[in-house]
Amino acid sequence: MEKRTETPTRANCRRLAEIPLSRRTALALGTAASLAIAANTPGIAVATGSGGGLEPVNDFDELRQRWQDYILGVAGLGVPSPAVAQRYRSLSSYATWAYGQADHYPDPGDDIWSDLAMRGPQPANITTTYRRILKITTAWATPSTDQYQDDEMERTLVRWYRYMIDSWYHAGAEHPGNWWFWEIGIPRVLGDLTLLLQNSLAQSDIDDALEALRSFTPDPNRIVVSGYPSTGANRAEKILACLLRGVAGESPQDMSLARDALLDTEGDGENGLLSYSTSGDGFYLDGSYIHHLYIPYAGSYGKAALAAVAPAIMLIEGTQWDLPIHLLRPILNSPGRTFAPFIWNGRMMETVRGRTVAREHERDYNDTWGTAEAVMLLAQHVPEPFHSRYQAHAKAWLSRCSEGYNPTSTSDLRRAEDLLQDDSVEPTTEQPGHVQYNAQERMVHRGDGWAFTVATSSERIGRYGWGNGENRFGWHQGDGASYLYVESDHGQFADDYWPTVDPYRLPGTTASLAEREPGPSSGTPVPRAANRWGGGVELARRWGTAGMDLTNDLGDLRAKKSWFLLDDSIVAVGSGIVVTGPGAETTIENRSFPAGAAPGLVVDGDPIAVGDSTGLDAPRWAHLDGVAGYVLLGTYAARASVAERSGSWYDINIGGDTAGSRTVQTRTYATLSLTHPSGTGGDRYRYMILPGASEATTREHASSTTTEVLRDDPRAHVVRAVRGARWFLFAHVFDAVDDGLVRADHPCAVLASWTRWGVRIAVSDPSRSDSQVSIGITLPDPYPKPSFADRRLTVTPAGKDVEIVADLDGAEGASFEAALNA
């Protein structure tokens, strides 16, 4: 066990601000300048490009002060801004309340707070108790609070520190409930607490804490309770906790253990944060982030991974454990590649938030703020061009969010204030386009003032994230749940949507109406689908598709489902719908409005009043004021309604430390759906969504022939569209077809766009089942001159027909393009 050689004082703890230049500035000056700066900074390592020449760090006081400055955000502050001053007042007010409600002299087994029973059905309350102690400690350690350096409070904090170790978190203690609290949650909080109180603690206190930490999480590479490797965000958080105990215990061994876990030097390269994953958890080369092996989770676990790695990089910067910049590529690329496409006007899209959608206190904007905070911190410790890119992203995310920013910490607030006031930083803009993520079967499509995304599932990607009492009614979130974001309604999915929406009628889904049981209250199982076909194709990062071969997990419904994405619209096609259960519905729209509102839902010119639920024989079009127009491209039985729905966050989340409140929320929902009765066999649907369109534009499209569904049988979906001088041909081939405008001998996805001057074509295999696919496409005009083709594509034009042989061995669903000229 590492022993501290001396007790540091505040006088000899140098602040991070005294280091002359950051890594970014040093790198800009070149290697020689970097070495000269480091050589003149006591206790800081010198790292050469070859990885040699490292000098040991002897000054753990520097790292301790560095972390205290990070937690408190007071280094070099000067006169606090009004927002910072208000944060001090809020922190002080909270500490006054919490301290006043606490038992200052708890006996063994007692609770410090009566509302946080640590023994019994909620062992998560041990972690929550630690968090409350940490918040009071933060107030005690922060100048300008009423609690700052209060002697009586200091004695109480030390007493609580010892009590929690002695009674609840010591080597050999029982650890009921979720392993996460014991191996990640408490270690991180206890690390912060130790470094804030270290000057007040006896060496024996610190030794006891370190013994407990090393007992519960001895190795950040592994989950102790299961013996499995730790991955993704779990590994990142374990690494950060290991670094903190390394600083608290002045242990080079712990510091090296954490650094090596980042690099995965003890593993196969699949579990580290600094290598791209090819299966399971982590960041993927195409920007995907997966957690729990099968769930797209950038908005939650991906954010948590970044939020742990960023301060870890800050903490080891300039030390002998520092990492060369080229090793950080998966992290460096993630702000633009993994996160930015899924952040729309400061809102993290639901399709990558997993079970987090059911957390009352973690809305879509909270996840964006957490991502922005990690990116702002990282920007201070990386060179160009990453530094400027990160600032532009973070400024856009914070400035465009319609919710008032609520920072995680004072240091986050300070960075945000500096960035938002810096006129030299131009925020990134919301540009139209399409991004396909084949590894996680997600896509993001942006039009002018709107965005759209779909959640599909397959044998590779789970239906939805649930577990630990969270997201109890998320059954259909991976069955084609679609999310339309429009300028008139930024907060659609954050404003009590999930506790009030009908979980059987999520937009985009074709779902059985069979009554379901809530998800489990413990564990994190991931229900997966049986289908192989799931994903889509992307062309020119402008247009794309999404689709799936759906068999629901009850086994009472099957359907082929497609979405084809244009500049102004989404065309949805379904076929082969077989219902053996009590009935099903395809939900076109289910939009939330404030309670008591009267949404302007009109079907074929007739308004649907609040309280109406109307069966429709063959509607042609519908319009929802401020949202979109909807055009039915066929004759179907439908239903429209406007009704209030109520529910509480506790209904959908009973988790140990995330349970929602029991307060009943009420929203008004405008719903438009297509009905599929029990016994349906071979049903189909075709409809078009026109985001932001007026009622007049919707009526015009209903009588137009610019969008045609040419095929919607169980084997393939084919759509032809004309937009101005540009034509499009979309196709999803679920099984071999040898007739029509698109032919293929194996499953595939095809997208062609042409003008009089040329045609561009993209192909993919969302089933990932064949190494070679032969595709035939018939175009309206001959394009005899191939101008380029991906090396995987062999393109042969013959008049109006184009033959493509696609070698997709190992392509993992990715898209490949070719072009021909007239």
N, C-alpha and C positions, 0 to 999 in steps of 0.2 A: 504494500500500500504506500502510495506516495505521501510524504510528509511535507508540510509547509516549513520552509526554513526560517521565515520571519513573518510577522504580522505587518501588512502594509499600512501606511498612513495615507490620509488624503493628500498630505504635502508631497509625498514622493511618488504619487500616481500621476504620471504624465497623461495629458489628454491627447486623444487622437488628433485634435486640431493642430497640435504642435508639430506633427510630422510635416515637413516642408511641402511635399508634393504627393498627390495621389498617384495610384498606378496609371491612371489614364494620362495624367500630365507627364509622368516619367516616361511612359512608352512613347509619347509624342516627341520627347526630346531625344529618344534613342537609347540603346543599351548602355552606352558608356555613362550617360547622365543618370540612368536608373541605378547603376552600380555605385556611382559616386554618392547619390542621395542615400541609398541604403547603407553604405559603408559609414556614413556620418550619423546614422540613427541608431543609438545604442539598443542592443537586444533584438534587432530586426535582421532577418536572414538576407543573404544575397543569393538570388537564384539566377543562374545564367541560362542561356537558351539551350545548352546541352544538358541541363539538369544537374550539373556538378557545382562545386564551390559553395556548398551550403554551410552557413555558420549557425550553430545552435542558438535558439532563443533562450535567454536567461531571465528576461524581464516579463514574467507573467503579470506583474503589476500593470504593465502597459495594456495587456489584453483584457485584464479585469476592468480597467478604467474605460477601455474601448467599448466593452459590453454595457457597462453602466451608462455611458453616454448614449448608446443606442436605445436602451430601455427608457431612459428618462428624457432624452431629447433636450438637454439643457446646455450642452457644450457650446460656448460662444454665442449664446442667444442674445445677450444684451437686453434691451427693453422688449418685453414680449408683445407680440401683435395682439389686437383685441380677441382674435380667435384663440390664440394660445392662452391668454389671460382667462378667457372663459373656460377653457379646458382645465386650467388649474383650479378654478372655482368648482367645477363639476366634480373633479377628482377629490377635492377636499370635502365637498358635501357628501359624496358617497362614503368616504372614509369615516367621516363623523357619524353617519348613520350606522354603517357596518360595525364600527368599533363600539358604538353605544349599545348595540343589540347583542354583543358577544359575551360569552363566559370567559373572563380574563384568567381564571384559575381552574381550568377543567381538571376533574379527577379522571383516573384511568377509565377509558371506555365512554366518557362523556362526549357529547357533541358541543362544539364551540358555538354553533348557531342552531337554534331550535328548529329552523326550517330546513336544515341540512343534516338529517339523521344519517350518520355514517355506518351504522349497523342495521341490517335489515334488507328490505327489498330494493334499495337504491344504492349499491356500493359506489356508483358514480359520484355520489355526494362527497366522497373523500377527495376526489380530484377537484370538485367544485369548491370545497372548503379551502384547499390549497390555493385556488385561484383568488378567492376572496381575501385570504391572507396576503397574497402577492399584491393585490390592488391597494390594500391599506399600506403595505410596505412601500409601494411606489409613491404614495402620497407622503409618507414619512421621509423619503429620500429626495423629494422634489422641492427645491426652493420655491417660495411664493405660496405654499399651501399652509393651512393652519397647523398641520401636523409636523411640519419640517423639523427634523432632529429633536422631536419631543422625547425627553428622557423616559417618562413613564411608558409611553407607547413603545419605545425601543425595548424596554424590559419585557413588556407583554409580547412583543413580536418574537423575541428570543425564547420566551417561555413556550409560546405556541410552536415554534420551530422544533424545540426539543420534544414537546408533547406529541406532535404528529409523527415524529420518528419513533419515539418510544412505544406509542400505542397503535399506530396504524401502518406505518411504512418503514419497516426495518427488515433486515435480512432474516428470512425464515417466516415472515408474517404471511397469514392467509391472504389470498388475492381473489376474492369472489368477483363474479361478473365478467365483463368484457376485458380481455387481456390488454386492449389498447390503453386503458387508463393506467395500468401498472407498468407497462413497458414504454409508453410514449407520453401519455398525458401528464402524469405526475413527474417523470424525470425532467421534462422541459420546464415545468413550473418550478420544481425544486432547484433546478440549475439557476434560473433567474433569481429566485429567492436567496439562494446561497451567495451569489455574487453581489447582491444588494446589501446583504446583512453581514458580509464576511468580516468587516472590521469590528463587529459587535459580538461575534461568535467565538467561543472557545475552540481550540484545535480539536478537542474531542467531539464537539458538535459536528464539525465538518467531516471528521473521520467517520462518524456514525452515518451521516448522510451519504458519503461516498460508498461506504460498505453496502448500504441499501441499494443505491443506484447500480452498482456493479453486480449485485445479486439479482435484481429484477431484469436488467438489460445489460449483460456483460459484453455483448458483441452486437454492434449495430447491423451486422450482416444477417442476423437471424432473429426469428420470433421464438422466444424461449418456450412459450406454452405449447407450440406445435412442432418446433424444430425445423420449420420450413424457412427458406431464405426470406428475408424482408425485402420488399420491392417498392419501387415508385415512391410515393409520398411517405409511406411508413418508414422506408429506409432513410429518406431525407430527414425526417424528424428525429429518428434515432441518432443519425449522424450529428445533428446540431446539439442534441442533449449530451452526446458523448464529448463533443468539443467543450461544452460548458462545464462538465465535470472535470475535464482535463485542465481547464483554466483554474477552477476552484481548488483542485488538488495539485496544481502545478505538475502535471503528469505528462511528460513527452510521449509516454506509451499510449495514453488515451488520445492524445492529439494525432498521433500516427495512425492509430486504429480507425479514427473517424475519417482521416484523409484517405486511407486505403479503401475504406468502405465506399467513399465517393467514386473511387476508381475501379472498385470491384476487383482488387488484386487477388483476393482469395477465391473468386468465383470464376464463372465461365464467360463473363462479359455481358450477360443478359440482365443482371440485376442492378448494375451500377447506374448512377444518374448521369454519367458522362459517356455513356455508350447508347446507341440507338437500339431499341428492342426490335426483335423480329417475331416474338410471341409473348403472351402474357402481359405483365404490367410494364408501364413506362412510356417514354417518348419514342415515337416512330419517325422514320425518315420523312414520311409525307406530312408530318405535323400532327398526326393522331396522338392522343394520349388515352391509354386504357388502364383501368384498375379493376381489381377483383377478377382478373384474367379476361373478362369478356364485356366490360361495360365502358363505353366512351365517357370519360370523366374529367376532361380538361378543366371544366368550370369549378370543380370541387377538389378532388385529389390532385389534379395537375396543378391547380393554383397552390395547394398546400405544399407540393413538392418545390415549386419555385419559391414560395415564401419561406421555406427552410433553407434551401440552397443559397439564396441571395445573402442572408446574414452570415451563413457559414463562410462564404467567399470573403465577405467583409472582415470577418474575425481573423481569418488566417492570412489575409493579404500582407505581404512583406515579411512573413515568418518563414521558417524553414519548411513549413507544411504548405506553403503557397503553391498554386498550380499554374503551369504555363497556360497562356490564353488559348492555345490551339486545342487543349484538352476539354475545353468547356463548350464545344460546338452544340451539342443537343440543348443545353441551357441557353446559350447565346441566341440560337435560332428560334427558340420557343415563343418569345413575345410576338414576333411577326407571323410565325408560321402556325403555331398551335392556338394562340389565344386571340389575336386581333380579328381573324375572320368571324369568330363566334361572339364578338362584343359589338352590339348594335346600339349606338347612342348611349353608351355607358351601361348597357345591360348584358349580362352573360346569358346566352341563349339556353333555354331549358333542356335542349336535346343533349347537352354535354354536362348536365349538373347531377345526373343520377338521382339517388334518393334525397339529395340536398334540397330538391324542390319542396319537400315536406317540412322544412325547417322554418318556423315562423320568424326566427331572428337571423336568418341567412337568406335574404331575398336575392334576386338576380343582380341588383346593383351592389349589394354587399360583396358578392364574389368578384365583381369587377373592381371594386375599391381594393380588395385584398391583392388582386393581381397587379393593379397599378402601383400599389405600395411596394411590392416586391420588385417591380420593374424600375421604379424610381431609385430604390436603394442600389440595385444592380448597376444602374447607369453611372453611379458615382465610382464604380470600381472596374469598369471595362473601357477599352480604348474605342476610338472611332473605327468604323462607322456606327458601331452598336450604341455608343453613348447618345448620339443625336437621334437615332431611330427610336430608342427607348423613351427619350423625353417627348418626342412627337406623339408616340402612342399614348403614353400616360396622360399627357395634357389633353388629348382628344377624349379619352375615356372619362376623365374627371370633369372636364368643362362641358361636355355635351349631355351629361346625365341630368335628368330633370329632378332627381332627388338631391337634397343638400348633403354634401360630403360629410360623413362622420368618420374621422380617422381612427385607426386602431390604436395609435400611440401619438404622443406629442412629437416625437421625431418624424413620424409619418406626416403629421400636419405641417411641420416646418419644411419638409421637402416639397410637399404639395404647394404651399404658399409661394415658395421660391420659384417653382416651375410655372405656376399659373400667372405670376407677375412678370415672367421673363418674356418680353416681347420678341426676343430673337428666336424663340422656339415656335415654329409653325405646327399646329396640331395636324395629324393625319386626317383625311377626309373619308366619308362613306362613299365609295365608288361602286357603280354597278359592276357586276361580274359574278362569276361562279367558281367555287372552290370545292373540289371533290376530295374526300378522305377515304380512300379505299380500305385502309387498314382497320378503320373503326366504323365503316359503313355509314358515314354521315356526309352531308353536303350543306353548303351555305350558298344561297342565291340572292343577289341583291339587284333590285331594280331601282328606278328613280324614286326615292322616298319610301322604299319598302324593302323588306327582306323576308326570306322564307327558308325554312329548313324542315327536314323530315327525319324521324327516327325509325329505322328498320331493324330487324333482327334476323338471325340465321343460326346455323350450327356453330358459327364463329363468334357472333355477337349476341349477348344476352338480351332478353326481352325488356328488362327494366331493373333498376337498382332498388333493392329493398333490404330489410333486415334491421335488427336491433330496435324493433318497434317503429321504424321510420318508413314512410311511403307505403302505408298499409294497403292502399287501394290503387296501386300503380300498375295493375295487371296489364293494361293495354298500351302502355307508353312506348313499347317497341313494336307495336302492330301497325305502324304507319302514322303515329301521332305527328301532326303537322302544326307548325307554329308560324303564323303570319304576323309580322311586325310592321306597323304603319305609323306614319308621322303624327297622326291625330291621337294616338293612344300608346305612348311609350310604356306605360305601366301595366299593360294587360295581364301579364303573367305574374306580377309581383303583388298585385292588389287583391289579396285573399282569394286568388283564383283556385288554388289547389284544394283548400278545404270546402269549397262550394261547388266546383264543377262536377257534373255527372261523370263519374269515372268510366261508365260504360259508353260514353258518347264524346270521346276526345276527337277534335277535328282531324280528319284524314283517315281515321281508323275504320275498318270493317270489323265489327266486334259482336260476339255473341251476347245476347241479353240474359244468359243463364246467370242466376245469382251466384256470387262468389264469396268466399271467406276471406277475411283480411290476411295480409302477409304475416310471417312469423315475428314474434317479439324478441327473438334472440338469433344470433348468427347472421351471416350475410350470404345466403344462398343466391345463386343467379340462375333463374329459369331461362333455359335456352330453347331455341326453335329447332325444328327438324330440317328446315329447308336449306339448300345450298345457295340458291339464287338470292343474293341480297347485295345491293350497291347501286352502281350506275356508271355513267360515262360523262366526261367533261370535254368541251371543245373550246380552245383558245382562251380558257379561263373567263369565258363570257356566257356560255350556255351549257346546260347539263341536264342530267336525269337522275331519278332515284326510283328504286323499285324493289319488290320482294315477291317471293312465292310463299304466300302465307298459309300455314296450317296452325290454327290456334292451339294453345296448350291444353284446352279441354277436349280437343279432338272432335269438336262438333261444328267446325267451320273451316272451309278452304277458300282461297281466293288468290288470283294473280293481280298485283297492284303496281301501278306505274304513275310517276309524276314527270312531266316534261316541262322544262323551264325556259321561257322566252323573256325578252326584254320587258314586256308589258303584261305577262300573264303566266299562269300555271295551268297546264292541261292534265287532268287526272283521269286515268282509265283503269277500269277493273273488269275482270272476266273470270269465268270458271268458278263463280261463287256457289258453293254447295253448303247448305245449312241443314244439319241433322239435329240441332238443338232446338230450344224453344223459340228461336227467331233471332235475327241480327239486324243491325243497321250500319250503313256507311254514312258517317257524319261529315257533311260538307263544311259546316261552320257551327261553332258553339261559343259565341262571343259573350264575354262578361261586361256588364255595365253596373254603375252604382245602384244600390237598392233604391227602388222607387222611380228609377229612370224609365223612360218610354223609348226604347231603341227604335230607330226608324227602319224596321224590316218591312220590305215590300216584296210581294211575290206576284208576278205578272200584273203589276200595277195596283194590286190590292194590299193595303196595309194590314199587318198582323198586330193586333192590339195586345196589351199586357193581359195575361191570363188566357189568351187564345192558344189552342193547340189544334191545328188544322191538318186533316188528311188531304193530300193533293194527288190527283190522278195523273196528270201529265204536265207539270209546270215547265215553262220555257226559260224563265229567268227569275232572278231575285236580286235585291239590292239592299245592302245594309249601310245606312248613312254613316259617312266618315270612315268606312272600313274598306268595302270592296263590292264589286258586282259579281254575280254568279250566273253562269249560262249552262243550262242543261243541254247537252248535245245528243239527246235521245229522248225516248218516252219512258218514264219511270214513275212508280208509285213513290210518293215522298211525304214528308211531314214537316211542318213549320210550327214553331211555338215561340212565345215570349213569356217567360215565367221566372219567378223568384225561387232561388235555392239557398238553403242555409246549411251551415256546418261549422265546426270548430277545428282549430289547428290540432287540438288533442285527438280528434277523431282520426287523423291521418298520421300522427306522430306521438307515440308514448315512450320515446327513447329516454334513457337514463339521464342524460344531461342536455337533451335537445327537445324534450317533450313540449308540445305546444300548449297554449292556454285553452281553457274550457269556454272562453267567451264565444258566443255564437255570432258568426258573421253571416251577412245576407247580401247576395248579389242578384242582379237581374240578368238572365241569359236569353239571347236570341239564338235559336237553334234551327238549322236546316239540315235534313237528313233524308236518305233513301232507305226504304224498308225492304227487308228480305225475309219473308215468312218462313216458318219451319217447313222443311221439306223442299225448299228451293234447290233446284239443281241447274247449274249452268247459267246463273244470272250474271248480269253485267251492268256497268255504269260508265258514263262519259260526262264529265263536266269541266268547266273552265272557271278559274278564279281571276278576276281583274282587279288587282290591288289599287285602291285609290280612285277607281273609275266612278264617274257620275252615273246617275240612273239613265240618262240619255245614251251615254256611251255603252252601257250594259245592254240596253234594248237594241242598239245598233249591231252589237256583236251577235245577239241572239238571232238576227236575220242575215248575218254575213256568212260567206263560205270561205273566209280566209283561214279558218282552222277546221281541218277535216280529220276525223278518226277513220283511217282506212282499214284497220284490222283490230279486233278486240275479242279474239277467241282464246281458249286456254293455251295455245301454242305461242302466240305473239301479240304484241301491241304495236301498232304503227300509226303515227300521226304525221300529217303534212300541214305545214302552216306557211302563210305568206304574210310578210310584214314589209310593206313598201316594195323596194326592189330586191329584197332578200327572201329566199325560200329556205325552208327547213324540212328535214325529214328525220323524225325520231323513231327508233325501233328498240323494243325489248323482245328478244327471242328467248322464250323459256324452253322451247324444244325445237328440234330441227324443222325448218320450213323450206319448201322448194318452189313456192309461188309468190307472186306479189312483187312490190317494189323493193323489198328487202328479203333476201334468201340467205340461209345459213345452215351449215350441217351440224352445228352444235350451239348450245346456249351462248348468247352474247348480248351486248348493247351497242347500238350504232347511232351516231348523230352526224348528219351532213348539213352543211349550210352553203348555199351558193348564190352568186349573183351572175350577171352576164359575163363577167371577166374570169370567174374561176369558182372552184368548189373546194371546201375543206371538209375532211372526214375524220372522225374519231371513233375508235372501237375499243371495247374492253370485254372481259369475261367475268361478270359478277358472280358466276357460280364457281369460278376458280377450279374447274373440273377437267379442262382439256388443254393440252399443250399446243394444239394447232386448230384454228378455226378458218374455214373457207366461207367468205361472205360475198354475196352479189348484190349490187345496188343499181337500180335503174333511175337515171336522172332525166330531167325534162329536155336537156340539150347535151350534145356530145362535148366532152372536155378531154381532148386527146393528149395533152402535154403534162405529164407528172412533173411538178416543180420541186417537191421534196416528199420524203416519206421516212418515218421512223425506221430504224434498222430492223425492227421486228416485223415490219409490214412489207409485203411484196404486192405492188399495185399494178394492175394490168387494165387499161381502158380499152373498150371496144365499142365505138359508137356511143350510144347513151348508157351502155352498161359498163360498170366498173367491177372488176373482180379483185378481191383482196384476200391474200393468204396471210393470216396473222399468227405468228409464232409467240404464244403467250405462256410458254413454259416458265414457271417461277415468277410470273408477272404480278401475282397477288391482287388481281382486280384492277390494276392501274390502266389508265387510258393512254392510247398511242394515236398519233395523228399523221395524216398525209394530205397533200394538196395537189390539185390539177388545174391547169389553165385552159382557156378556150383556144 
